[in-house]
Amino acid sequence: MRAASSSYKISVIMPVYDAELYLKRSVESCFSQEEVDEVIAVDDGSTDQSIDVLRDLQQTYSGLKVITPNGILPPGISVFQTPFQLPELPNLQATDQQPNRKENYGPGFARNIGMMAAKNPWIAFLDSDDVMLPNRFKKTIEVIEQYKDCDGVHECIGVEYTSTKAERIYMELGKPIITGIKQTIQPDQLLPALTHSRKFGYISLDGLTLRKSILSKSGLIFHRRYSEDATFIVRLAAVGKVYQGDPTTIVANRVFHGNNSIAGNDKIMKSEQLASLLTLLAWWKEFQPKNQRLLHYILLRLGKFEFVEECRSILRNHYPEIKKSSVQNRFISKLIIIEQYKRVQKWKQTLA
């Protein structure tokens, strides 16, 4: 095992679910970094031999901690939940997806457990089938040392495929080869940049390093099964100073094998994404009501959905304080345009 010589010690949080084929390489890539002296693997109800693989790896890496949660967060740890009933939307499955088995609680829950268990002041993330590249934290540490108010550093990740079939599936999904903010963005401009992700890109947790203390402001990850990481990053950008590493350097690779969650059911993804945004809107009202940039992000994202009446109803019934907001007015106008477009299309079909 390589001893950590850096003055900055980093704990890596790794949610694990049925990853026996990839775990060894993932864990080894973490401990090959001189800054990493702790990897917290949180098993999320694996049905394969993942636990056995992790136990074997513990014989080599004393800094590898394995946690098998029982579905209950430790005392004193809470996750913000939406204070109103989420809408049941037509043509979408229920927003509260039931796990395949009762012991499986989702990666957000596993990451929350890992973050709270971390001993170091800095934490990073890696999925159990992904891999850190050599010198993963070289630029990260440079940024932390340069900016004393740094709460986090975001960097780019790439992708590698386990087969030509996996590569074809990934390309068909239209996902980016490089994930990250590809232009130089200052922390106070990160939230607006995330609002326009098609232009600037977006951040993957695999490319993020955080000061653990920022969690007291941002809160933990929402208990959703899709977009929970995106809304977590948005909250970090809203309350902290999250700086950018080298936008030309890839620090980790997403290993795509064709059956990753990224290739899941589109209806479930849309349903969960909407639920995450509505939860973020409730969080904004509770903790950041004066943050107009955060509100702007949420409403613009909601405007991408075509559920006009449901979104109007939620804004009208739960957010009267933003009724006169120019941002909301633009949002409502966009929804009306979408609604009118759908009616015109239906009318055209009737005439055909």
Phi, psi and omega per residue, in radians:
M1 nan 2.374 -3.115
R2 -1.407 2.215 -3.135
A3 -1.312 2.518 3.138
A4 -1.440 2.121 -3.113
S5 -1.898 -0.249 -3.121
S6 -1.208 2.584 3.093
S7 -1.274 -0.236 3.087
Y8 -1.800 2.088 3.117
K9 -1.794 2.367 -3.053
I10 -2.195 2.346 3.022
S11 -1.713 2.291 3.128
V12 -1.782 2.238 -3.134
I13 -1.713 2.179 -3.056
M14 -2.285 1.783 3.007
P15 -1.261 2.399 -3.055
V16 -2.167 2.240 3.007
Y17 -2.611 1.951 3.091
D18 0.857 1.007 -3.073
A19 -2.163 0.516 -3.038
E20 -1.001 -0.530 -3.093
L21 -1.313 -0.337 -2.996
Y22 -2.051 -0.238 -2.988
L23 -1.045 -0.785 -3.056
K24 -1.012 -0.855 -3.133
R25 -1.121 -0.698 -3.119
S26 -1.117 -0.839 -3.133
V27 -1.122 -0.758 3.134
E28 -1.083 -0.638 3.133
S29 -1.158 -0.510 3.100
C30 -1.248 -0.872 -3.078
F31 -1.289 -0.154 3.036
S32 -1.339 -0.188 3.097
Q33 -1.515 2.243 -3.076
E34 -1.148 -0.360 -3.122
E35 -1.422 -0.304 -3.038
V36 -1.626 2.062 3.040
D37 -2.104 0.084 3.138
E38 -2.631 2.246 2.981
V39 -2.129 2.164 3.135
I40 -1.857 1.844 3.131
A41 -1.662 2.054 -3.119
V42 -1.865 1.857 -3.117
D43 -1.305 2.261 -3.036
D44 -1.898 0.861 3.090
G45 1.390 0.673 -3.117
S46 -1.030 2.507 3.116
T47 -1.833 -0.035 3.117
D48 -1.817 -2.646 -3.086
Q49 -1.706 0.436 -3.091
S50 -0.992 -0.754 -3.125
I51 -1.076 -0.749 3.130
D52 -1.097 -0.709 3.104
V53 -1.077 -0.761 -3.136
L54 -1.123 -0.728 3.128
R55 -1.101 -0.673 3.093
D56 -1.130 -0.721 -3.134
L57 -1.150 -0.496 3.116
Q58 -1.123 -0.395 3.102
Q59 -1.198 -0.442 3.137
T60 -1.693 -0.661 -3.040
Y61 -2.028 1.794 -3.124
S62 -1.182 -0.359 3.141
G63 -1.469 0.041 3.115
L64 -1.516 2.044 3.096
K65 -1.864 2.362 -3.137
V66 -2.029 2.169 -3.123
I67 -2.117 2.340 3.041
T68 -2.079 1.611 -3.040
P69 -1.199 2.760 3.127
N70 -1.802 0.249 3.107
G71 1.596 0.002 -3.125
I72 -2.085 2.195 3.071
L73 -1.193 2.602 3.116
P74 -0.983 2.712 -3.140
P75 -0.957 2.458 3.113
G76 1.514 -0.074 -3.140
I77 -1.905 2.174 -3.129
S78 -2.259 2.727 3.088
V79 -2.118 2.282 -3.114
F80 -1.120 2.312 3.094
Q81 -2.094 2.581 3.137
T82 -1.051 2.212 -3.087
P83 -1.394 0.109 3.093
F84 -2.345 2.849 -3.118
Q85 -1.244 2.202 3.089
L86 -1.252 2.516 -3.073
P87 -1.248 2.543 2.975
E88 -1.579 2.041 -2.978
L89 -1.767 2.489 3.134
P90 -1.124 2.516 3.083
N91 1.203 0.147 3.078
L92 -2.160 2.584 3.074
Q93 -1.281 2.880 -3.089
A94 -0.970 2.517 -3.075
T95 -1.235 -0.499 3.110
D96 -1.634 1.559 -3.089
Q97 -1.296 2.321 3.097
Q98 -1.435 2.335 3.118
P99 -1.152 2.839 -3.128
N100 -1.125 -0.567 3.089
R101 -2.535 2.705 -2.951
K102 -1.097 -0.409 -3.115
E103 -1.420 -0.105 -3.094
N104 -1.731 2.064 -3.025
Y105 -1.989 -0.045 3.099
G106 1.738 2.707 -3.080
P107 -1.134 -0.540 3.124
G108 -1.071 -0.795 3.111
F109 -1.078 -0.769 -3.128
A110 -1.093 -0.738 3.137
R111 -1.147 -0.659 3.097
N112 -1.055 -0.802 3.099
I113 -1.013 -0.798 -3.117
G114 -1.131 -0.758 -3.138
M115 -1.070 -0.711 -3.122
M116 -1.244 -0.443 -3.119
A117 -1.513 -0.219 -3.061
A118 -1.109 2.380 -3.121
K119 -1.577 -0.368 -3.034
N120 -1.587 2.731 3.125
P121 -1.280 -0.245 3.119
W122 -2.100 2.410 -3.130
I123 -2.260 2.598 3.059
A124 -2.341 3.028 -3.035
F125 -2.272 2.594 2.986
L126 -2.710 2.234 3.036
D127 -1.197 2.680 -2.987
S128 -1.273 -0.111 3.045
D129 -1.996 0.192 3.141
D130 -1.848 3.110 -3.040
V131 -2.512 2.384 3.008
M132 -1.439 2.455 3.117
L133 -1.547 2.808 -3.136
P134 -0.955 2.502 3.141
N135 1.028 0.661 -3.121
R136 -0.891 -0.700 -2.999
F137 -1.837 0.201 -3.104
K138 -1.022 -0.934 -3.137
K139 -1.242 -0.573 3.124
T140 -0.974 -0.854 -3.108
I141 -1.152 -0.650 3.095
E142 -1.056 -0.732 3.135
V143 -1.172 -0.771 3.137
I144 -1.042 -0.723 -3.131
E145 -1.262 -0.509 -3.127
Q146 -1.327 -0.630 -3.068
Y147 -2.063 1.845 -3.057
K148 -1.215 -0.334 3.120
D149 -1.629 0.232 -3.060
C150 -1.171 2.186 3.050
D151 -1.759 -0.239 -3.116
G152 -3.099 2.856 3.124
V153 -2.343 2.278 3.078
H154 -1.956 2.415 -3.100
E155 -2.416 2.958 -3.034
C156 -1.521 2.585 3.014
I157 -2.156 2.742 3.114
G158 -1.932 -2.815 -3.130
V159 -2.498 2.508 2.981
E160 -2.338 2.717 -3.006
Y161 -2.050 2.540 3.126
T162 -1.498 -0.198 3.133
S163 -2.840 2.889 3.080
T164 -1.157 -0.552 3.090
K165 -1.124 -0.755 3.112
A166 -1.073 -0.715 3.112
E167 -1.095 -0.719 3.141
R168 -1.116 -0.752 3.126
I169 -1.086 -0.759 -3.135
Y170 -1.083 -0.762 3.133
M171 -1.126 -0.684 3.126
E172 -1.132 -0.529 3.106
L173 -1.279 -0.277 3.120
G174 1.266 0.465 -3.125
K175 -1.438 2.680 -3.082
P176 -1.262 2.554 3.054
I177 -1.261 -0.645 3.063
I178 -2.047 2.200 3.122
T179 -1.876 2.150 3.139
G180 2.772 3.043 3.043
I181 -1.460 1.979 -2.941
K182 -1.597 -0.112 3.061
Q183 -1.966 2.739 3.131
T184 -1.212 2.070 -3.068
I185 -2.245 2.230 3.062
Q186 -1.374 2.700 -3.085
P187 -0.929 -0.655 -3.118
D188 -1.283 -0.164 3.101
Q189 -1.901 0.046 -3.077
L190 -1.172 -0.767 -3.131
L191 -1.078 -0.819 3.049
P192 -1.046 -0.617 3.125
A193 -1.149 -0.688 3.108
L194 -1.153 -0.473 3.091
T195 -1.105 -0.598 -3.117
H196 -1.961 1.116 -3.021
S197 -1.157 -0.453 3.118
R198 -1.130 -0.547 -3.118
K199 -1.516 -0.761 -3.001
F200 -1.776 -0.357 -3.054
G201 1.686 -3.065 3.119
Y202 -2.475 3.012 -2.991
I203 -1.861 2.355 3.022
S204 -1.714 2.536 3.095
L205 -1.049 -0.536 3.108
D206 -1.077 -0.365 -3.138
G207 -1.828 0.279 -3.035
L208 -2.007 2.386 3.017
T209 -2.184 2.296 -3.025
L210 -2.192 2.583 2.892
R211 -1.360 2.139 -3.024
K212 -0.990 -0.572 -3.079
S213 -1.134 -0.331 3.140
I214 -1.156 -0.329 -3.130
L215 -1.119 -0.413 3.107
S216 -1.181 -0.377 3.104
K217 -1.716 -0.709 -3.049
S218 -1.473 -0.448 -3.028
G219 1.437 3.014 -3.141
L220 -1.459 -3.141 -3.109
I221 -1.296 2.388 3.083
F222 -1.085 2.571 3.125
H223 -1.470 1.214 3.031
R224 -2.028 3.039 3.136
R225 -2.024 0.120 3.041
Y226 -2.788 2.404 -3.107
S227 1.241 0.083 3.093
E228 -1.151 -0.556 3.116
D229 -1.300 -0.649 3.140
A230 -1.129 -0.772 -3.139
T231 -1.228 -0.491 3.048
F232 -1.141 -0.807 3.133
I233 -1.120 -0.672 3.101
V234 -1.077 -0.738 3.115
R235 -1.141 -0.664 3.082
L236 -1.073 -0.744 3.124
A237 -1.159 -0.521 -3.094
A238 -1.342 -0.532 -3.019
V239 -1.985 -0.206 -3.051
G240 -2.267 3.136 3.081
K241 -1.798 1.695 -3.121
V242 -1.855 1.893 -3.053
Y243 -1.573 2.916 -3.105
Q244 -1.807 2.405 3.007
G245 -1.439 -2.751 3.124
D246 -1.301 1.978 -3.095
P247 -1.210 -0.106 -3.136
T248 -1.768 -0.034 -3.082
T249 -1.919 2.337 3.066
I250 -1.686 2.216 -3.036
V251 -1.806 -0.295 -3.135
A252 -2.717 2.848 3.092
N253 -2.124 2.302 2.922
R254 -1.338 2.162 3.125
V255 -1.635 1.985 -3.057
F256 -1.817 2.152 -3.094
H257 -2.082 0.219 2.992
G258 1.675 -0.392 3.118
N259 -2.116 0.367 3.053
N260 -1.080 2.828 -3.141
S261 -1.087 -0.371 -3.118
I262 -1.103 -0.363 -3.136
A263 -1.770 0.414 -3.053
G264 -1.368 -2.993 -3.086
N265 -1.139 2.162 -3.063
D266 -1.122 -0.625 3.138
K267 -1.141 -0.740 3.108
I268 -1.108 -0.740 -3.134
M269 -1.048 -0.827 -3.133
K270 -1.110 -0.741 3.142
S271 -1.078 -0.805 -3.139
E272 -1.195 -0.650 3.117
Q273 -1.095 -0.755 3.113
L274 -1.120 -0.756 3.127
A275 -1.087 -0.682 3.114
S276 -1.132 -0.712 3.130
L277 -1.149 -0.709 3.126
L278 -1.186 -0.613 3.055
T279 -1.158 -0.691 3.090
L280 -1.115 -0.661 3.098
L281 -1.095 -0.725 3.083
A282 -1.140 -0.673 3.099
W283 -1.125 -0.711 3.092
W284 -0.992 -0.812 -3.103
K285 -1.101 -0.634 -3.079
E286 -1.359 -0.704 -2.951
F287 -2.073 -0.399 -3.050
Q288 -2.370 0.825 -3.030
P289 -1.122 -0.328 3.138
K290 -1.649 -0.051 -3.097
N291 -1.500 1.598 -3.102
Q292 -1.207 -0.496 3.098
R293 -1.138 -0.709 3.116
L294 -1.153 -0.744 3.082
L295 -1.052 -0.752 3.133
H296 -1.037 -0.781 3.120
Y297 -1.019 -0.855 -3.056
I298 -1.093 -0.816 -3.077
L299 -1.188 -0.655 3.091
L300 -1.148 -0.673 3.095
R301 -1.172 -0.728 3.093
L302 -1.092 -0.557 -3.136
G303 -1.129 -0.215 3.116
K304 -1.423 -0.205 3.109
F305 -1.647 2.666 -3.074
E306 -1.781 0.297 -3.114
F307 -1.556 1.309 -2.947
V308 -1.088 -0.991 -3.021
E309 -1.120 -0.692 -3.125
E310 -1.118 -0.772 3.140
C311 -1.172 -0.712 3.088
R312 -1.043 -0.777 -3.103
S313 -1.086 -0.743 3.135
I314 -1.124 -0.782 3.127
L315 -1.111 -0.735 -3.091
R316 -1.190 -0.721 -3.022
N317 -1.506 -0.478 -3.021
H318 -2.035 -0.223 -3.065
Y319 -2.341 0.986 3.118
P320 -1.112 -0.385 -3.099
E321 -1.219 -0.284 3.108
I322 -1.909 0.318 -3.084
K323 -1.082 -0.637 -3.087
K324 -1.675 0.107 -3.124
S325 -1.141 2.323 3.119
S326 -1.115 -0.552 3.093
V327 -1.109 -0.771 -3.141
Q328 -1.160 -0.659 3.130
N329 -1.064 -0.740 3.086
R330 -1.125 -0.661 3.124
F331 -1.099 -0.846 3.137
I332 -1.086 -0.708 3.124
S333 -1.055 -0.702 3.127
K334 -1.139 -0.705 3.113
L335 -1.108 -0.698 3.130
I336 -1.103 -0.728 3.117
I337 -1.076 -0.763 3.122
I338 -1.074 -0.776 -3.136
E339 -1.070 -0.773 3.134
Q340 -1.124 -0.696 3.123
Y341 -1.058 -0.779 -3.141
K342 -1.091 -0.672 3.130
R343 -1.162 -0.700 3.120
V344 -1.125 -0.738 3.135
Q345 -1.106 -0.713 3.111
K346 -1.134 -0.667 3.113
W347 -1.125 -0.725 3.114
K348 -1.094 -0.710 3.122
Q349 -1.138 -0.619 3.120
T350 -1.136 -0.654 -3.109
L351 -1.314 -0.470 -3.046
A352 -1.127 nan nan
